[in-house]
Amino acid sequence: ENTRFYKEETKNESGFVEKLAAPFDMFVNDAFGTAHRAHASTEGVTKFLTPSVSGFLLAKELEYLDGAIATGERPMAAIVGGSKV
């Protein structure tokens, strides 16, 4: 289900967060594009689920970015964009 359709998602409301987290034992965030959001389904649930970890795809994105920055040609420019769904 797409939690973005709920106003409680973007407000990170604790009651909504508890309902989201209740059926689960742990949280794996594998969505690089949403990792920066302090929403119920990305940040809020980490308060109720242990362990809360990054997944393999998120780690791969971070490794790729680190490699591009560490070994990239200078001067460097980055154009970052995306689309909300």
N, C-alpha and C positions, 0 to 999 in steps of 0.2 A: 504494500500500500504506500502511496506517496504522502508522506507526512506534511509536505509543504502546503497541502490544502487545508490544514488546521491552523488557525491563528495562534494557538498555544505553542506550536512548533517554533515559530520565529521569536516568540516572547520567552521561550524556555521556561514555561510555567511548571512548577514543581509537581503539581497533581498530575499533569499530563505526562511528565517525565516518569513518574512512578508507575503509571499504567503501561507506558512503553517498555520499561525495564522489567516489570513483574514476571513475564513468562521466561526470561532468559537468565543464564548463568554467567555469561561473559559478553564483552563487546569487542568487536574487531572493526576498526575503521579502515576501509580500503578505498575510500573515495577522496582522492587528492583534491578535486575541485570543491569539496565542501568541508575539508578539514579545518579551514580557518573560521568557520561559522560557530558562534556560541548559541546553537539552537538545541532544542530538546533532544533530537535524535543523534546529535554529534557530540555535544559537550555535556548536556544534562544527564544522560544515561550513565556517563562515566562515574557519577557520584553514587550510583546504585549497583553497578556491575564491576566485579573484580574477578579476573583481571580485565583491564581495558587496554587494548594494544593496537598498534598499527599493523595493517596486513602487508602481504608480500607486494601487492601492486603499489601501495603508498610508499613502501621502502624503495622500490625500484625507481619511482619518480624522483624521490629525494636523492638517490645515488646518481641518477642521470643529471639532475641539476647541479649537484656538487661537482661532478666530473666536468661539466660544461664550464662552470665558473673557475675551477681550479686549473684547468688546462686550456681554456679558451684563449683565442687571440685577443690582444689588447690594441686599441681601445675596444670596449665591448658595449653593446646596446641590447636591451631585451624588450621585446614587444609581447605582452601577455594579455590574452583576451579570452572571452568565453561567452556563454549564453546561459541565461536562467531558463529552466524548464518548469 
